[in-house]
Amino acid sequence: MRCAGKGLGTRCTGPPTRRCGRCEAVAYCSVSHQILHWRDHKEECERLEEQMVQIDILNEFPFTFSEEATVQVCEKQETRCSFLRKRGVHQMGMWLYECCCGEPVMSFDRSRLNNAWDLSNTLCPCNEPIFMLSKHLTSWKEYYEWRSIPLYSPVALLLHWPLTIYYATQVAGSGSWRPGINGKLHIHYLGPEKELLQLSVFSELHALFPNMDVHIDLIGPSIPQDRDGERIELCNYAHCLDRDCVCKSSIESDVHTNETSAVTLQLRRGLYHERYTDIAKDSSPHIVIAPNAGIAAYSSWLPTIELIKDMNIPSVFSDYCEEACHLGARCISSVTGCPLNIPIQLNPFRQPMVVENSALVIPCYSNCFLYGMSKWSA
């Protein structure tokens, strides 16, 4: 938690212990910073007050560690580091970027990257599901039951990436696409960051989209120059720790194999509107997904939004809190003149651990809320 008036004139005088008396969603280090911030805060105050009512819903998860990962982290009784350390995955492989110990994506030494779960096979989805889905998943509990994973397993902290993709296709109307895309699903995934060190979790798309060829172009400025154009074929599920697990009997291959795969990732460095012409030479996407987009915070989104409108395909954005989605949705409507037809909604597959040091008292989660357009024009 940081002072909402930080950077407005004088330096902060101490920790932000003084909350707004109305919304209680923002806090200040002093009366002077609260007064200085009122000009910006008065428009959002009532809206944030309404959002604060949902705190219990935001923190509601089915896991045995839910209170530890939500309330206790918010109240600084726990940290992300301590949570991961208790489960033996702190600074391990794909888990490295889940706490402040992680290195920036651009400087990460790929030779240290471990594409396994670093968990036993009872705690992770390292093999095909026992049975295929007969209905759409709508909660973490349903997913864990389907994959026979106990509710004390922390894998949801990483699986929120592929599960958010899965859910985004549902809210955008993927049920009506299936007959028309001939067993193929092409996604343009905008602004990847920490996902670049967790790419093996996307192998879960094998299970989520059975009998479908899923191709994802991951496009963004955070992709290192030396990885621009890299093609990654996820032939197998990420492996567990157990030596005698059946996942080890599958063909051993890292994510740089040239073998045919039903899940393919392509890395593209740069801003979407600058790279689209080159990317579209291969094929056009069925959907655009932008996780934790922060649309209102970056002016570089404006030409990208205009491009996405002209493409006229389903587009789903997510963000850390409802307020960020509200500001992003308002920005999109202002640029395009189109009201959203996928309203802001809580993502049931948001990451089940709060973001530390958020600017708001309201809990923030990675991929917390979704919104977007199922179609841009008639």
N, C-alpha and C positions, 0 to 999 in steps of 0.2 A: 504494500500500500504506500502510495506517495502523495504528497500534497498536491491538490488539484490546481493550486495557484502557483506551482513551481515555475520559475522563469518569468513571472510577471513582476518586473521591478526588482525589489530587494530579494536577497537570498532567504531561503527558508531558515527559520529560527530554531527548528527542532522537529521531532516526529509529528506526523499529521494526526493529532488526537482530537481535533475539533471538527465534528461532523456538521453538515448542513442540517439545520433544525427541521426542515420540511421533508426532504427526500431521504436523508441519511445515507445517500449513496456515494457522496464524495466527502472528503475530509481535508482539513487545512492545518498548517503548522501555527497559524496565528489569525487574529481578527483582521489584520491588514490584508493578508492574502485572500481571505474570504471576501472582503469588500472588493478587492481588485478583480476577483474572478466572477463576481455576480453578473457583470455585463454579458459574459459568455454563458454562465450557468442558468440564468433566469428562464431561457427558452426551453432548456432540457429538464428543469427541475421537476415539473409535474409528471413528465414522461418517466423519469427515473424513479419517482415515487411509486408509480404504478408497477414498474418492473421489479422493485424491491419486494413486492408482495409474493413474487414467484421464487424467492430464495430456497424455500424447502423443496419445491419442485425441481429446481436446478440441481440441487444436491442429492436428488433421489436416484440411487443406483441399487441393483440387487446384490452387489458383492459383499463379502464378509469384511472387506477392508474399506467400505464406503465412507464411514465416518472419519477414519484415519486419513483418507485421501482428499476429503472435502473440508469438513469443519476443522479438523486438527491442523491441516496445512494452512487454512485461512487464518487460524488463531496462532500460528507459528509454534504449535506444540510439536509439529512434525515438519519435515522438509521433504522435497522430492528426493534429495540424496539419501536421507535416513530411510524413507520408504523403500527405495530400491536396494539399499544396503541390507535391510532385513530379509529381502527376498533373494539375495545372492546375485543380483544382476547389475549392481552399481558399477558404472564405467565398463560394462561388458558389451562388446559388439554393437548390435542394433540399439541397445539401451543407453549407449553413451550420451546421446544427444537429449535424453529426457531429463537432465538436470543441468545446473549451471556449470558443471565440470566439463561439459561437452565443448569441443573445439568448433570454431566457425566452419561451415561447410567448405568454403573456399580454400581453407588451409589444412583440411583434414588429410592425414596420411592414409591413403587407401590400402596400404599394405597391412594396416592394423584392423581392417574391417572384417568382422566375422558375420557371415550371413546365416548363422544358425540361431536358434531361440535361446540357447544357454539355459534351458529348462528341461526337466524330465518329460517323457512322452505323455504322461498323464495330465500335464499342465498346458500343453500346446497342441495346435492342429498341424501335426507334421505328416499326416496321411489323408487319403481321400475320406470323405464323410461316410458313415455307415449306411446312410440312406439319402436319397436326393430330396430336396425341398418339395413339399406339396403345396405350400403357401408362402406368401411373402413374410419375411422376418420383420418384426416391428419393435423388438427390444433386445437388450443385451442378454436378458434371461433366456429368451427363445433361442438366441444364437448359441449360448453356452450349452443349453440342453441338446440342441441339434448336433453340436460338435463334441458332446460328451466331455466337456471341460468343467472342472469344479469351480465354484464361485469364489474360491480364494486365489485362483490363478490371476496374475497381473497382465495377461496377454492383451486385454482390451486396451491397455495404454498404447500399444502399437497397432492393433487391428482396427482402431478407429479410422485409419486412412482408407483401407479397402471397403470397410463397412459403410463409410460415408459415401463412397462412390456408388456402392450398391443402393443405398437409400436414396441418393440423389436421382438415380435413374427411375426409381419408383415414383417420387413426387413429380418428376417431369413427364411421366406417362410412358414409361418403357414398355408397359404391357401391350400397348398398341403398336410398338415398333417391331417386336420380335418377328412377326411373319414377314415384315418388309425389309429386313436387313440381312437375310440369307445366312443366319448363323454367325454374323460378324457384328461386333460393337466397336466403333472407333471413337475414342474420347480424346479431346484436347484438354489437358490438365494444366492450369495456369498457376505460376508462382510457386513451384515446389522449393522447399528449403531443407528442413531436417529430414524430409522424406528421402532425400538423396542418399542418406546414410542408413536407410531402413527399407530399401527397395524390395528385399526378399519377402516382406509382409504382403506385398501385392500378389504373391503366388496364391493367396487365399481366394483370389478371383476365379481360380479353377473351380472351386467348390461353389462359389456364389453365382457364377454364370456357367453352369454345366453345358457341354456340347456347343460352346460358343467360342469363337476366335475373338479375343479381346486385345485390341491394340490401343496403347495409351501414349500419346505424345506429351511429354512433360516439358513445358516451355517456361523459361524464366531467366532473369539476369543472374540468379544465384548459382546457376549451373557453371562449374569451372570451365574455362576455355578448352582445356585438354579433354573434356568429356563431351563437348559439343558434337552432335551427330552419333554418339555412341548408341548402339542397339543392344538391348538386353533381353534375352529370351528366358523366361522363367519356366523351365521344364518340370521342376519338382517343387514340392512344398519345402519350406525352410525346415531344416533338420532339428531334432531334439538332441539331448545330451546322451541318451542311452545307446550304448554300442550295439546291443542286440535288437534294437527296434527295427521294424520292417522298413522304416523310412531309409535305413542305410542300405537296404537291398536294392533300392532303385538305382538307376545309373547315376554315379557320382559325377556332378557337373557344376561348375560355378556359373554365375549369371552372365558370363561372356561367351557361352557356347553358341555354335552356329546351327544347332539342331532345331528342327521345327518345333514350335511351341504354341499352345493356345493362349498364352498370355505374353505379350511382347511390349516392352517399354522402349521408347525412343527419346533420347535427351536432346533438347534444342535450347541453346543459349540465346538470350535476348528477350525483348519485349514482344508480345504476341502480334501486335499490329505491324511490327517491323519484320517479323519472320513468317507471317501467315502465307504470303504468296509462294514462298519456297516450300513450306510444309504442305500446302494444299495440292502440290503437284503429285503427291503420292495418292492421297484420297481426302475427301471431305469428312469432317467429323459428324457423328450422330448427335453428340451433346458436348457442350463446353462445361467444365467444372472448375471452379476457382476456390480452393480451400483457404480459410482464414484470409479473405481477400483484402480487407482494409481499403475498400474502394474510395471512401471519402478522404482518406489520409494521403493518397498519392495521385498527383495530377496525371501521371503516365497512364492511368486507367481510362481517361476520357477518350482518346482515339481508339483504344481497345474496345470500349463499350460501343462506340459508333460502328466499328467493324462487326462486332457480334450481332448487332441489330440488322445490319445489311445482310449478314449470312442467313438470318431468320431460322435459327435452329434452337432447340431447347438449351437453356443456360441456367446453371445453378451455382449460387455463391454461398459461402459460409463465412462466419466470423465468430470471434470469441465471446461476444455478448449481444443481447438484443439491441442495445443502443447503437453499436457499430453497424448492425444490419439496417436499422432505421435510417442512419445517415447515408449508408451505401445505397439503399433503395431510393431515397430522395434524390441522390446524385444521378442515379440511372434514369429515373423518370424525367429529371430536368434536362439531361443530355438528349434523350431519345424521344421525349414526349409520350412515352408509353407507360401506363400504370402497370404495376406488377400483377401477373396472374398466378404466381406461386407466392402466396403470402408468407411473411416471416413466421417461422415455426421452429419449435424446439427439435433438435436432432436427437433421436433416441440413441444414436450411436456416437454421441460426443465422447471425447476422451474423459474417462472417469477420475481425473485428478486435476484439481484447480491450478490455474496459472498463478505462480508466485509473483508478489509485488505488482499486482494489477493497479491501474489508476482508479478503479472503482471499488466500493465496498461490496457491490454485487459480485458473486463468484463468477469468474470467467473460465471457460473451458475451450480447449482446441476443438474447432468444428462444432461449436455449441448450438448455433442457430443456422437455419437454411432459408434462402429466399431466391426468387429468380423469375424466369419467363419460360413457359412451356412452348409458347409461340409468340413471335414479335409482331406479326401482322396477319390480317385475314387472308 
